[in-house]
Amino acid sequence: MSPDPLPSHHRPGGGFRNPWVDQAVPGFGSLLKWMLVHRTTRPRPKDPDPSVFTRVPPDFVPPRAPLSQLTVTWAGHASLLIQLNGLNLLTDPIWSERASPVSWAGPRRWVAPGIAFEDVPPLDVVLLSHNHYDHLDDQTVRRLARTHPQATWIVPLGLASFVQKRGAPGAVVELDWWQESSIKAVRIAATPAQHFSSRGIGDRGDTLWCGFSLSGANGRRVYFAGDTGYHPEFRTIGERYGPFDVALLPIGAYEPRWFMRYLHMNPEEAVAAFRALNARMLVPIHWGTFKLTDEAMDEPPIRARAAWDAAGLPPSGYRQLAHGETLTL
């Protein structure tokens, strides 16, 4: 019997790739062009004063929300506390001051985490979408492993060893795209994303990247996109796992477009992804926390709201959270 064909997002010989776009990830030459040519010849828009980004006290339910209640609290960037079907789930946690392999350089926080680390309630699940430093933070993983030993970690293929080496004593589950795992009454599915992985030199694509669908037995459903460019599978995700009560979609880190177009959605693409997903509400993430690319820090939500209105979508379906703010359904 011949072996099953290799999934299109698996590289022959090992590792992973984007199946929809050839050369989706810019090479080193493009990075130099961006840093040394583009940034020196084209003025960047002015950033606002960091004080414009408000931080409000969170309003999740400690230690756990009732079975019938869904809460989403934005800690910042792609870190969110989700209370679903009585469980506490945390996405892409980063509580460090910088999104960087070192403490003295790299993108610095504009806003302190919206949830103090000591106030994080007992975690049942930690979700990791991929291994970039603004989504997978070494020190935060170590702190969570010590303070929340009961948590199950759900990660894409290849990332289990990272978590285990940093002390996670509980279960660590690796998933490929479209694979699922159930934690008590919540079904978690890894979904396709258009991005890449790397934490150093020579490891690009060695581990997988993904989003997550979260489905509670109470009928509540959440989609967390992780980090992604626009891709053709959003509709299939919605058909398989929707309708979603909330879609958590990245809207920032998109300029210059010639460099970022396959890695990060711009606000207009995020709205298009929402329309394909079969979701009721959009909560924008991945903006306003770390300065990663060339657009002004306050531009993403302005453009996202304009794209939402231009699409004729109901005003109640767009919910922009402040750092620390809790959405309760």
C-alpha positions in Angstrom: 0.0 0.0 0.0 1.4 3.4 -1.0 1.8 6.0 1.8 -0.7 8.8 2.2 0.2 11.8 0.1 2.1 14.6 1.9 -0.2 17.5 2.9 0.4 20.5 0.7 1.7 22.6 3.7 4.3 20.0 4.6 7.8 20.4 2.9 9.2 17.3 1.3 12.0 16.2 3.6 10.6 17.9 6.6 9.2 21.2 7.8 6.4 23.4 6.6 5.4 25.9 3.9 2.5 28.0 2.7 0.6 26.0 0.1 -1.1 28.9 -1.7 1.8 31.3 -2.6 5.2 30.5 -3.9 8.0 32.4 -2.1 5.4 33.9 0.4 8.2 34.6 2.9 10.5 37.5 1.9 14.2 36.6 1.8 17.1 38.3 3.5 17.7 40.6 0.5 14.1 41.9 0.8 14.7 42.5 4.5 17.8 44.6 3.7 15.9 46.5 1.0 13.2 47.4 3.6 15.6 48.4 6.4 18.4 50.1 4.4 16.6 51.5 1.3 12.8 51.8 1.9 13.1 53.2 5.4 15.8 55.8 4.4 14.1 57.0 1.3 10.4 57.1 2.3 9.2 59.0 5.3 7.2 57.0 7.8 3.9 58.3 9.2 4.3 59.9 12.7 3.2 57.7 15.6 0.9 59.1 18.3 2.0 59.6 21.9 1.6 56.3 23.7 -0.8 57.9 26.1 -3.6 57.6 23.4 -3.7 53.8 24.1 -5.9 53.5 27.1 -5.6 50.6 29.6 -8.7 49.7 31.6 -9.2 47.2 34.4 -10.2 43.8 33.2 -13.7 42.4 34.0 -13.3 38.6 33.5 -14.8 36.3 36.1 -12.4 34.9 38.7 -11.6 32.1 39.1 -13.9 30.9 36.3 -16.9 32.2 34.4 -20.3 30.4 34.5 -20.7 27.6 31.9 -23.2 29.8 29.9 -20.9 32.8 29.7 -18.2 33.7 27.2 -15.6 36.4 28.1 -12.7 37.7 26.0 -10.1 40.0 27.6 -7.3 41.6 25.6 -4.0 41.6 27.5 -2.3 43.1 24.4 -1.1 42.1 21.0 -2.2 38.5 20.4 -2.5 37.6 24.2 -6.1 37.1 25.2 -7.8 35.4 28.1 -10.8 33.5 26.9 -13.4 32.1 29.3 -15.4 29.5 27.5 -17.6 26.7 28.8 -16.2 27.1 32.3 -12.5 26.9 31.2 -9.8 29.6 31.1 -7.8 29.7 27.9 -4.8 32.0 27.2 -3.5 32.7 23.7 0.0 33.6 22.6 1.1 34.9 26.0 3.8 37.5 26.3 4.2 39.5 29.5 7.8 40.6 28.8 8.8 44.2 28.2 10.2 43.4 24.7 9.3 41.0 21.9 12.8 39.9 21.4 15.4 37.2 22.1 17.3 39.7 24.3 16.1 42.0 27.1 18.0 45.1 25.9 16.9 45.4 22.3 13.9 44.8 20.1 10.3 46.1 20.0 9.3 47.5 23.4 5.8 47.5 24.8 3.8 50.7 24.3 1.2 49.6 26.9 1.7 47.4 30.0 -0.1 44.1 29.8 -3.9 44.6 30.3 -3.9 41.8 32.9 -1.3 41.8 35.6 0.5 38.4 35.5 -0.4 37.8 39.2 -4.1 38.3 38.3 -4.2 35.6 35.5 -6.8 33.1 36.8 -6.1 29.3 37.0 -5.4 28.3 33.4 -6.8 25.2 31.8 -5.3 25.7 28.3 -2.5 27.7 26.8 -2.6 28.1 23.0 0.5 28.9 20.9 0.0 29.8 17.3 3.7 29.8 16.2 7.2 30.6 17.5 7.9 34.2 16.6 9.1 36.3 19.6 6.0 38.5 19.8 3.8 35.4 20.2 6.1 32.9 21.9 8.0 34.5 24.8 10.6 32.3 26.6 10.3 34.0 30.0 6.5 34.1 29.9 6.4 30.4 29.1 8.7 29.6 32.1 6.5 31.7 34.4 3.3 30.1 33.3 4.8 26.6 33.6 5.7 27.4 37.2 2.5 29.1 38.2 -0.1 27.2 36.2 1.2 23.6 36.2 -2.3 22.2 35.6 -2.6 23.8 32.2 -2.6 21.8 29.0 -0.6 23.4 26.2 -1.9 23.2 22.6 0.7 23.9 20.0 1.3 23.4 16.3 3.6 20.6 15.1 7.2 20.9 16.3 6.6 23.2 19.3 6.0 20.7 22.1 9.7 20.4 22.9 10.1 24.2 23.4 7.4 24.2 26.0 8.5 21.0 27.7 12.2 22.2 28.0 10.9 25.3 29.8 9.2 23.3 32.5 5.7 22.7 31.5 4.8 19.7 33.8 1.4 18.9 32.3 0.1 17.7 28.9 1.4 19.3 25.7 -0.5 18.5 22.6 0.8 19.1 19.0 -1.7 19.6 16.2 -1.5 19.7 12.5 -3.9 21.9 10.5 -7.5 20.5 10.8 -6.6 18.2 13.7 -8.6 18.5 16.9 -8.2 18.0 20.7 -10.9 18.1 23.4 -10.2 19.6 26.8 -13.1 18.8 29.0 -16.1 20.3 27.2 -14.1 22.5 24.7 -13.1 21.2 21.3 -10.0 22.9 19.9 -9.0 22.7 16.3 -5.8 23.9 14.6 -6.7 25.9 11.5 -4.6 27.0 8.5 -2.7 30.3 8.5 -0.5 32.0 6.0 2.7 32.9 7.8 6.1 31.2 8.7 8.1 30.2 11.7 11.7 31.0 12.8 13.5 32.0 16.0 17.0 32.1 14.6 19.2 31.4 11.6 18.5 28.3 9.5 15.3 27.2 11.2 12.7 28.8 9.0 9.7 26.5 8.5 10.9 23.9 10.9 7.8 24.2 13.1 4.2 24.8 12.0 2.0 27.9 12.5 -1.8 27.9 12.8 -4.9 29.6 14.1 -7.4 27.9 16.5 -11.2 27.3 16.5 -12.6 26.9 20.0 -16.0 25.2 20.4 -17.8 24.9 23.7 -20.4 22.3 24.5 -22.6 25.3 25.5 -22.7 26.3 21.8 -20.3 29.2 22.1 -17.6 29.4 19.5 -14.4 31.6 19.1 -12.0 31.8 16.3 -8.4 33.0 17.0 -6.4 33.6 13.8 -3.0 33.8 15.4 -0.7 35.6 12.9 -1.6 35.4 9.2 -1.9 36.9 5.8 -5.1 36.6 3.9 -5.6 33.1 2.5 -8.3 31.1 0.8 -9.3 28.8 3.7 -11.2 31.3 5.9 -14.5 30.3 4.3 -13.7 26.6 4.9 -12.9 27.3 8.5 -16.2 29.0 8.9 -18.1 26.2 7.2 -16.4 23.5 9.4 -16.4 25.3 12.8 -18.7 28.3 12.7 -20.8 30.2 13.2 -18.4 32.0 15.6 -19.6 34.3 18.3 -16.3 36.2 18.0 -13.5 36.3 15.5 -10.2 37.5 16.9 -8.4 38.8 13.8 -5.0 40.5 13.4 -5.2 44.0 11.8 -1.6 45.4 12.3 2.0 45.1 11.2 1.2 45.3 7.4 3.5 48.1 6.0 5.4 48.2 3.6 2.8 46.1 1.7 5.3 44.6 -0.8 7.2 43.0 2.2 4.3 42.1 4.5 1.4 41.3 2.2 1.7 37.5 2.5 2.5 37.5 6.2 0.1 40.0 7.8 -3.4 41.0 6.8 -4.0 44.7 6.5 -7.3 46.1 8.0 -9.3 45.7 4.8 -8.2 42.1 4.4 -9.2 41.4 8.0 -12.7 42.6 7.3 -12.8 40.5 4.2 -11.6 37.5 6.3 -14.4 38.2 8.8 -17.0 38.2 6.0 -15.7 34.8 4.8 -15.6 33.2 8.3 -19.3 33.0 9.3 -18.8 35.1 12.5 -21.0 37.5 14.3 -18.4 39.9 15.9 -14.9 41.0 15.0 -12.4 41.9 17.7 -9.2 43.3 16.2 -5.9 42.1 17.7 -2.2 42.4 16.9 -2.0 46.2 17.0 -1.2 49.0 19.5 1.2 47.0 21.7 4.5 46.5 19.8 5.9 48.7 17.0 6.8 46.0 14.4 6.4 47.7 11.0 6.0 51.1 9.3 2.4 52.1 9.6 1.5 54.5 12.4 0.6 52.7 15.6 -2.9 54.1 15.7 -3.7 53.6 12.0 -4.9 49.9 12.0 -8.2 50.4 14.0 -9.0 53.6 12.1 -8.7 51.7 8.8 -10.4 48.6 10.1 -13.5 50.6 11.3 -13.6 52.4 7.9 -13.4 49.1 6.0 -16.2 47.7 8.3 -18.5 50.6 7.6 -17.7 50.6 3.8 -18.7 46.9 3.8 -22.1 47.8 5.2 -21.7 45.6 8.2 -23.7 46.3 11.4 -22.0 48.7 13.9 -22.6 46.3 16.8 -20.5 43.6 15.1 -17.2 45.5 15.4 -15.8 45.6 18.9 -12.5 47.3 19.4 -11.1 46.6 22.9 -8.7 48.7 25.0 -5.8 46.9 26.6 -7.3 45.1 29.6 -10.9 45.4 28.4 -13.3 42.5 28.7 -16.0 41.6 26.2 -18.8 39.5 27.9 -21.4 37.6 25.9 
